[in-house]
Amino acid sequence: MPQLDPFGVGLVVALAGLAAAALIAPVVSDRRRRRRGAASLQAIDFVRTSFTSRMVRGDPIDVLLHEVVESLLVAAAASATPATRRPAGGAVPGWS
């Protein structure tokens, strides 16, 4: 039985690991991109279905815009991690 070179075996294992990572990375990236795209479309549909009829009726745009932003912030806060939540009762930093 021939003696295997430890360096050669390690090199083959490392290359196999890199190849596996190269094959898996695009699949994971595509799933994340699709998930973000779906969330974005849900937000757009929510705004369109919730506020379009009120715009057509002629409700003041400043009131509608304020309600759209607050609704989206509430929806985002429900799915946000603790690190991305805004302070309770506080304004979004940098916004006036």
N, C-alpha and C positions, 0 to 999 in steps of 0.2 A: 504494500500500500504506500503510495507516494506521500511524502511529508508536505503539508500545506503551509505556505508562507503566511504568518500572522498579519503582516502588513497588507498582503494581497487580499486576504479574507476581509480585513477591516475596510479596505478600499471598496470592495464589491458591496459590502453591507451599506456603506455610506452612500455610494452611488444609487443603490436600490432605494434607500430612504429618500434621497433627493428626487428620484424619478416618481416615487409615490406621491410626494408632496406636490410636485409639478402637475400631476394628474388630478389631485384632489382640490387644489386651490381654485381653479376656475369654477368647479361645481359649487363650492361654498360661496364664492363671490357672486355667482349668478343667483343663487337662492336669496342672498341678502339684498341684492339689487331689486329683485322681483318683490320682496316683502316691503321694501321702502316705497317702491312704485305703487303698490296696492294701497298702502297707508295714505299716500298722497292723493290718490284717486278718491278714496273714501272721504277725505277732508273736503275735496272739491265738490263732490256730490252732496255732502252735508250742507255746505254753504249754499249751493245752488237750490236745493230743495227747500231749505229753511227760509231763505231770505229773498228769493226772486219774486215771489208773489207780492211781498211787501214793497219791493221797489216799484213794481208795476202800479200798485195802488197809490204811490206817491208819498210814502213815509219819508221823513227827513233823512238824508243820506248820512249825516253825522251820527244820528242815533243808530241807524242800521250798522254802520261801520263799527261803532263801539260794541254793539251786541255781537257782531260777527267775531271780533277779536276776543271778546270775553268767552264766547262759546268755544272757540278753538283753543284758548288757553286752558279752559276746564277739561276739554277732551284730551289735550296733550298732557296735562298734569295727572290725569287718571292712568296714563300709560308710562309716565316718566319714572326714571330711577331717582332715588333720593339726591344724587349728585346734580341732576339737571332740573330739579324743581326750583321755582322762584320762591322768595321769602313769603311767608304767610301774610296776606294783607298788604304786601309791598308791591311796588311797581317793578316792572322789568328793568333791570339795571341798564342805564344808558338811554332809556326812553323818557321823554318828558311829557 
